[in-house]
Amino acid sequence: MPKPACDCCSIRKVKCPGDYPCARCINNGLTCTFLRARRKSGPRNIRQASMLKIWKEQTASARRAAESNVHNQSLSAALYLPDPVPAVLHRIPLALLSMALRMYGEKLYGIWPLLNAEQLIQRLANEPNNPEIYALATALAGATLSNLNQVIVHESLLEPLLADSFVAESRRVRGIFEYMEPVTLNSTLTSYFLHIFYGRQPSRSQTAAFYIREAITFAQLLGMHIEETYSRYCVKDQQVMRKLYFLLFMTERYLCIHDGLPTVLESISLPITENEEVPDVVSGFLNLVTLFSTPGTDFFSKWTSHCSNVFINRERLLLIQHALQRPLEIPNYHDDIQKVDIVVSQHWMRSLAWKLSIQLGYVMLNSKRELNVTYPLEIAQDALAGLSQFSPEAFEVHGPGMEVKVYEIASALADSILCKPDEHTSSMLVGPRDTLRGLAGLLFSLHVINPDLRNKLAVKLDAVLGGSSLPSALEVVEEEEKPEEEDARDEFSAALFSPGMDDSLSELLYPEIPELQGFDSPRS
């Protein structure tokens, strides 16, 4: 005997598997109910009018059911727990959720070394009515599928289950309990993974910023920034809390550079590898934490508009550069995803330090090494040498942050060449322009998340290499420069090479006022 269609599928006139909840309702974030008579099948694509009709029908049917219920159940209960279907917290079956969680354990634990996937799956099985654990698991699943560009395919599903469906489920479940009171470690983790998901969507950057701020606030309410707090927790929770704190710490510092958001978190004692299930992963994670800790709070504060009065002297920036250029002891761990993150972040920060030196007026045309206008060539060549061994897949799982970091390294080199185009002789085996082509080729080989970065780099490549010398992969993003931009670059070149010029480049290349035509400000 065929199973009846749920209300949503019946109103939309599409085939329904008859399960509760059905796959179509899960994918569309709808409440699956069986309060309406079955209708004939119709178009597959859901329309706005259908969405409104579904909502009206379910509201009316639920109200009638609530009024006739002998137990006087509330309307909200009728909406979420329709009779005669039993009450179920999980709209996504554990078998499907487990598939996404195991992907995290196998491929992404190296960059988010927080949770044991199998233990989380077991806890979901043991505590089927715990909304906090279910919200955490679905948020993690959504972040995982989004970063890996994967979907869940299963014989029980009429269509693949998307990352968006898991995140919508996490947000729905959060709405049925007070996740803000009291604050817990699981709620903090959930907010962090929701940030990861929305951070991959350029159109949802404010949503991503909200969730990372929510996670940071929860961490502070739990006292994660206070050393004495940790003694109140078991060793396992201490390890997770410290690693989560430093993930928030690094994310906040990245957003400070990228979006100019102020930082609030300070460094605490590092996690230790003792008692860790995969100590090599944590060892690599500590390398990344050290990179983000090295420059200090003042360095990051300089990238926000409200801290322009913060002073960093020349000697301090030299010390930062010396610390950042030291070879890192990256563990021989099989996960290239973690290694790529470490290598790119190291040379990205070196490029940022050089740009900050430019802005502060410390870089001169004839200075040596770190404070020389040609220093980005050394940074870029080190970056290419370190990254040549990795596949494109190792880059792409990191999302838009990887694009931004590679772009900044290439952008600094392009600016350096424009400042002093004749500095390097043609006898060099690999010159600055060849290195720039290599970095541009790397950036353009990645999955496009932020096309604006490619357009901005293409303009610089055209200025440095000329249109006829652009790599074929870059020609698709070529844009015609405005006359004002050409005039600005001509004036820049004339001023740069005039006999009586001041050697300081700060006012020319990276002025404190955010942008000079043709060149990026530090916050771009």
N, C-alpha and C positions, 0 to 999 in steps of 0.2 A: 504494500500500500504506500503510495507516495506521501512524503512528508509535506505538511502545509508550509507555505511561504510565510516568512515574517512580515510584519507590517511595512517595513521600509522597502523590501523587495517587491511586495505586492503593489504599493503605491507607485513605485518606479516601473512596474511591469517588467521585471528582470527575473531570471532564474535564481532561485534560492535553494541552497543545499538542505535547508530545514533544521540545521543544527542551532544550538543556542550557546553563545552568540554566533551568528553566521559570519563568514569571511568578508562578505561585502560590507556589512555594518562595521566590522573592525577596521577595514581599509579606509572607510569614509568617516570614521569617528562618530557613528550614529548609535543611538540606543536601540538595541535589538529587542522588539516586543512582538507578541503574538495575540494582539487584541482585536485584529481586523480580519474580515473574511478574505479569502484568496480571490485574486482577480486574474485576468488574462495577462500573458507576457507582453512586454512592450520594448521601447528603445533601451539600449544599454547605457548610454551616457547620461549621467545624473544632471538634471537641470535645476536652476535656482528655484523655479516654481515648485518642482518636486520636493526640494529640501523644505520649503515653507509648508507645503501640504503635509509632509511627513510629520513635521513638528505639531501642526494644528490637530491632525488626526490622533497622534499619540497623546497629546494633552487632553483632548476631549474624551478619548477612550479611557485613559487613566482616571480621569475625574469620575466618570460613570462607574468604573470598577471600584474606586475608593468609596463612593457613596453606598454601593450595594454590599460592600464587604462586611461580614458579620463581626469581624475583629476591629472595624473602624481604623484600618491602616491609613496613614497619612498619604497625601498626594505624592510627595517626593518619594516615599517608599514604593508606591505603585509605579512610578516612572522608572525606577531603577530595578525593581524586583517584580516584574509582571507575573500575575497569576495566570496559568497554573505552573509556569516555569519556576523551578527552585532558585533561591538566591545564590548568586555566584559572583565572587569578587573578580576573578580572572576572566576577562573577555578573550585574552590570547592564551591558548592552551600551553601548558608547561612544555610539551614536546616541541612546539615551535619556538618558544622563548629560549629553550635550552640550546637550540641551534645557533642563535645569535650570540648567546653568552659564551659558548665554546669557541666561536670565532674570535671573541675578545681574548680569551685565555691563550689561544694559539698564536695570534698575530699582533695584538695590541698591548699585551701586558707589559712589554718592554718600554712603552712610552707612558702608560698609566699603571704603574705597578702597585695597584691598590687592593684588588679583590681576587680571591681564588674562585674561578668560575664554577668548578665542581661543587665546592662548599656552598656557594650561593644557590646553585640549582637544588641541592639537597635541602637547604633551608626553605626554599619556596615549596618544596614537596611536604616538608614537615609543618609549615605554618601557612596553609592555603588561605587563611583569613586575615593575614597580616598585611594591611594596605601599605605600610611604610616600606617593607621589603619588596613588595610587588612594584611599587612606584620606582624604587631604586633600580630594580632589575630591568624594567622596561625602558628607563632613561639610558642605562648603560647599553642595552641592546640597540636603541635608536642611534646613539653616538657611534657605536661600533659599525653598524651597517652603513651609516653615512660616510664615515672615514674610509671604509673599504669599498665604497660604491657597490654594495651587495644588496640583494633582496632575499627573502626567505621563500623558497619554493618547496611545496609539499603536496602529496597526493590528495590531502584533505582540502586543499585550497583551490578555488576556481581561478584565482588570479594571485600573482605574487604578493607577499606581505612586505610593505615598504617601511623604511626607517621612520617616515612620518607617522605611520600607524602606531608604532611603539611609543613614540614621544607623545602623541595625542593621548594614548592610554595612560601614560605616566601623569600627565597633567590632569586628566579626568579623575584619576584615583586620588591625586593630591587634593582635589576639591571636595572629597567626602570625609576628610578628617583634618584635624588642626595640626598641620605639619610644622607650623611655626611655634607652637607651644606644646610641650617644651622642645627646645632645639636638641637635635640628636646628631650623631655622626652620620647616620644613614641619610638624614635630610640634607646634610651638607654635601655628601657625595652626590645625591640626586641633583642638586642645583648645579654642581660642577659639570656633570655629564649633560645636563640640558644646555649649559653654556657651550660645551663642545659641539653639540648638534647644531645649534643656531649660529655658531661661529663660522660654519662652512657655507652659510647662505648670505651673500653680500647684502641682500635686501632686508635681512633681519639682524643687522649689527647692533641695534639698540636693544633688542630682546636678548641677544648674547651678552651685552654689557650688563643688563639687569640681572641675569642669572649669575654672572661671576661676582657681582657686588653682593648679591644675596648669599652666595656661598662664603664670601669673605666675612660678611657680617655674622653669619652662623658660626664660622670658625672663631671669631673674636668672642662671641657670646659663650662659646664652649671653653674659652681661655687657651686656645691653641698657641697664642703668642706669648704665653707665660709658662716658663719652665716648670714651675711647681705644679701646674695642672696635670702633667703626665703621670705623676706618681699615683694618682687616684684611679688609673686605668690599668687593665691587665696588659701584659707585654704585647700581645697581638694587636690590641687596639692602639697602644702607643705607637707601634710601627706604622699602622695605617694612618693615624693622625699626623705624624711627622711628615710622611710622604705626601699626604694630601695638602698639608700646610705649604710645603715647598712647591707643589704644583700650582697652588693659588698664588704664591709668591712670584714664581716665574711668569705666570700668565699675566699678572698685574703689571709687571715690569715691561713685558712685551706690549701691552695695551698702552702703557705710558708713552713708549716710543711711537707706536703706530697711531694712536688716537689722542695723545696729549692728556690722558686721564691721570690724575695725581695718584701717587702710591701711599698706602697706609701700613703695609706689612713690613716688619723688620726681620732680619735673619735670626734664627734660633739655633740650638744645637742640631747638628745633622743627624739623620737616621743612621743606624749602624747595620752592617751586613749579618751580624750574628743572629741566629735563629730565623733567618730569611729562607724561604723555600728555594728561591733562585738568587743566590748572593751575587752572581755576575751581573744580573740585571740591575740590582740596586747599586752596585759599584759604578756601572755606567750612568745611572740616574744621578749619583752623587757628582760625577764629572760635570753634568749639565747644571746642577745646582751651583757648583763652584763657579762656573762661568757667569751665571747671573748674579752671583754675590760679589764677584771681584770688583766691579766698578764702584760700588757703594751707592748709597741713596742720593747723594748730591749729583752724581753723574746722571741719574734718571730724572731727577727733579729739573735739570736744565732743559729738558724737552717739553716741559709744561709751561704754559703762558704765565701762570700765577707765581712761578718760582724763578723769574728772570733775574732776580737779584742774588741768586745763589752763585757763589764764586768758587771756581776751580782753577788753581794756578797751573802754570806750565809743567812744573815738576810732578804734580799729581797726575796729570794726563799722561806724562811719560811713564810713570810707574804703572798706570793702568795698561798702557800699550805693552810694556814689557811682560806684565803678568798674563795678558791675553794671548801673547804670541808663543808662550811656552808650549812645547809638545805635550799633548794630553795622553795619559796612559789609558787608552780605551781598552777595556777587557775583550778578550777574544771570544765574545759571545756571538752566537749564530745569527742573532737578529740584526740585520742591516738597517732596519727601520730606526733603531735607537742610535746606531753609529752615525747615520746621516744627520740626525737631529743635532748631535754633539758637534760634528765637523762644521755644518753650516752656521750654527749659532756662534761658534768661536770666531769665524771670519766675518760674520755679520757685525758682531760687537766691535771688532777691530776697525771695520769701516765706519761705524758710528763714532768711535773715538776720534778717528781722523776728521770726520765731518765736524765734530764738536771743536776740535783744535782749530779748524778753519774759521768757524764762527767766532771763536774767542780771539782770533788774530795771532795764533801761535805758529801757524804754518807759513814758511817763507819759501821763496823760489829757490834759494841756495842753501837751505838748511839740510842737515843730514838725516837720513832714514825716516824715523817715525814722524818728524815734523817737516818732511819734504813734500812738495806737491806731487811727486811721483810715487809715494809710498803705496797708494792703492794698487799699483801693479804687483807689488810683492804679495799683498793680501790676496788679490785675485788669483795669482799663480799658485799660491799655497792652497787656496780653496779648490781649484780645479784638480790639483794633484791629489788632494784628499778625497775628492768625490768621484773620481774616474772609475772606481771599482764597483760602484753601486748601480743597480737597475732603476729605471724610472719609477717602478712600483714602490720602491723604498722611499721616494720623495713624496709621492702623491698622497699617501695616507695621512700626512701631516697637515693637509688642508691649506688654507690661504696664507698661514704664517710662513710656510716654506717658500711660496712665491714671493712674498714680501722680502724675505731675507736674501734670496738670490738676486732679486732686483736691486736691493740696496748695495750689494757688493759690486754688481755691474755698473750701477749708476755712479758710484764713487769713482770707478776706473774711467768711465766716460768723461766725467768732470775733470779728472786729473789730466787726461789727454788734451781736452779743450784748453786747459790752462797752459800747458807747455807741450805743444804738439811735436816739436822737433827735438825733444830731450833725448830720445832713444835713437840710436843709429840703426840703419838697416841691416847691420851685420849680426844683430841678435837672432838667435835661433827661433825664439818665440817672442815676438814683440808685443807691445801693449794692445795693438789693434787685433792681432791674432787671439790674444787672451780674451779680449772683449767679445769677439765672435764666438769663442768657446762658451763663455758664460751666457751670452744671448741664446745660443743654441740649446743650452741646458734649460733655460727658463721657458723657451718656446716649445720644448718637448714635453712639458708637464701639462696635465689636465687643466684646462682653463677654468679658473674660479673667479679671478679678478681681471677682466680684459683691459681695464684702464692701465694696469701696470705695463702691459705689452705695448699699448699705444704710446705711453710716456717714454719707454725705452726705445721704441722705434724712432721717435723724434731725435733722441740723442744719438742713436746709431747713424741716422742720416747726416747729422752734423759732423760726426767723427769719421765715418767711413765713406760717406757719399752714397747717393741712391744706387749707383751702379755696382757698389761693393757690398750691398746688403745681402746677407744670406737669404736664399729663396724662401725659407720658412718665415722670414720676417716681412716680406714684401706685402703680405696680406693686410698688415696693420699700418702700412705707411699712411701718413696723413700730410696734407699740404700745410706747410707752415704759414702762419700769418705774416704779413710784411712787418708787423711790429716786432715779432719774435726774431726775424732776420736782422732788423735794425739793432735790436738789443744785443744780439750776439756780436755784430760788427763793432758796436761801441765797446763791448766788453773786451774784444781782442785788441782794439786800438789802445785802450787804456792799459791793458795788461803788458803790452810790449813797448809802450812809450818810454823814452830814455829817462825821464825824470820821475818815474812812478815810485810809489811806496811799495816795498816788498810785501806788505801785509795783504792777504787775499780775502780777508773776512768780509769786507764790505762788497766785494765783487761777486763772490761765489755763494756764501751762505750768510746773508745779512740776518740780523735779529728779527727785522720785520719779515714775516714768514716766507715770502717768495720773491725771487728775481726771475724775470721771464727767461725761459730756456734752461733754468737750473732748479733743482729741488731744494727746498728748505729741509731741515732735519726732520720735521714732522710729516713730510709728504709720504 
